[in-house]
């Protein structure tokens, strides 16, 4: 069964609509990068509490030196590798090592943690783009 809902994962006192240690899988795709870096570890810790033993946390997000990071104009950097976009949303760019530390510090075991680098070409505009993402899989023991 899949249960979707809206929730502020940074809110320490907010209750999730299910009990701790009840989830088989947590999928966070381009979620953690929108959180201020000082709050990411707390969010990962809280989410990890809801995994069953053997449960899997799947993660995919922006990697350090992705083209979108390199294209930010001056004045958009809020702190190291954390930027604000023109629409007011924020984005953080991860390294594999940071991701590993986040999840291992939350008590999870690394299964996979890789940097996905792709060269994308827009033939119409004749633009070559170096994209970088971090894709990971961690397990609760």
C-alpha positions in Angstrom: 0.0 0.0 0.0 1.2 3.5 -0.8 0.2 6.3 1.5 0.8 9.9 0.2 0.4 13.0 2.4 1.7 16.5 2.9 4.0 17.0 5.9 6.7 19.4 7.1 9.6 17.0 7.8 11.5 19.7 9.6 8.8 20.2 12.2 10.2 18.4 15.3 6.8 18.0 17.1 4.6 17.2 14.2 3.1 13.8 14.1 3.2 11.6 11.0 0.0 9.7 10.0 1.5 6.3 10.9 3.5 4.9 13.8 7.3 4.7 14.1 8.9 1.6 12.6 6.0 1.0 10.3 7.4 1.8 6.8 9.1 -0.5 4.4 10.4 2.3 2.1 10.9 6.0 2.2 11.4 7.8 -1.1 13.0 11.3 -1.0 13.6 12.5 -4.5 14.7 16.2 -4.7 13.3 16.7 -1.2 16.2 17.2 1.2 17.9 19.8 -1.0 15.1 22.3 -0.4 15.9 22.2 3.4 18.3 24.6 5.1 21.6 22.6 5.6 21.4 23.0 9.4 18.1 21.2 9.5 18.7 18.3 7.1 20.2 15.9 9.6 17.2 16.3 11.9 14.8 15.6 9.1 16.8 12.4 8.1 16.8 11.3 11.7 13.1 11.8 12.1 12.2 10.0 8.9 14.5 7.1 9.7 12.6 6.4 12.9 9.6 5.4 10.8 11.4 2.7 8.9 10.9 -0.9 9.9 14.1 -3.0 10.6 15.2 -3.9 7.1 13.4 -0.9 5.6 15.0 1.1 2.8 15.5 4.8 2.5 15.9 5.8 -1.2 17.4 9.2 -1.9 18.1 11.2 -5.1 19.0 14.8 -5.2 21.3 17.5 -6.7 25.1 16.8 -6.6 27.8 19.3 -6.1 28.9 21.2 -9.2 25.7 20.4 -11.1 25.2 22.8 -14.0 22.3 24.4 -12.2 24.6 25.3 -9.3 27.3 26.7 -11.5 24.8 29.0 -13.3 23.6 30.8 -10.1 24.3 34.5 -10.3 26.0 36.5 -7.5 23.8 37.2 -4.6 21.9 33.9 -4.8 24.2 32.0 -2.4 22.8 31.9 1.1 25.6 29.7 2.6 28.1 27.1 1.3 26.4 25.2 -1.6 22.9 26.5 -0.6 21.2 28.9 -2.9 17.9 30.7 -3.5 16.2 30.4 -6.9 14.4 33.2 -8.6 11.0 31.8 -7.5 12.1 32.0 -3.8 12.7 28.2 -3.3 16.0 27.0 -2.0 18.4 24.3 -3.2 21.4 22.6 -1.6 24.0 20.6 -3.6 25.3 17.4 -1.9 28.5 15.4 -2.1 28.4 11.6 -1.8 30.3 11.9 1.5 27.7 14.3 3.0 24.9 12.0 2.0 26.7 9.0 3.6 27.3 10.9 6.8 23.6 12.1 7.0 22.2 8.6 6.7 24.9 6.7 8.7 24.5 9.3 11.5 20.8 8.5 11.4 21.6 4.8 12.1 21.2 3.5 8.6 23.5 1.2 6.7 24.8 2.1 3.2 23.7 -0.2 0.4 24.4 2.2 -2.5 25.7 5.7 -2.7 26.8 7.0 -6.1 27.3 10.2 -8.0 25.3 10.1 -11.3 27.1 12.4 -13.8 25.5 12.9 -17.2 26.3 15.0 -20.1 23.0 16.3 -21.6 22.9 18.0 -25.0 20.2 20.4 -26.2 20.8 20.1 -29.9 18.3 22.9 -30.7 20.1 25.5 -28.6 23.5 23.8 -29.0 24.1 23.7 -25.3 26.0 21.0 -23.5 25.1 20.5 -19.9 27.0 18.6 -17.2 24.4 17.3 -14.7 25.3 15.8 -11.4 23.0 14.0 -9.0 23.6 11.8 -5.9 21.6 8.6 -5.8 21.6 6.5 -2.7 20.0 3.5 -0.9 20.3 3.0 2.9 18.9 0.3 5.1 17.7 0.3 8.7 19.3 -2.6 10.5 
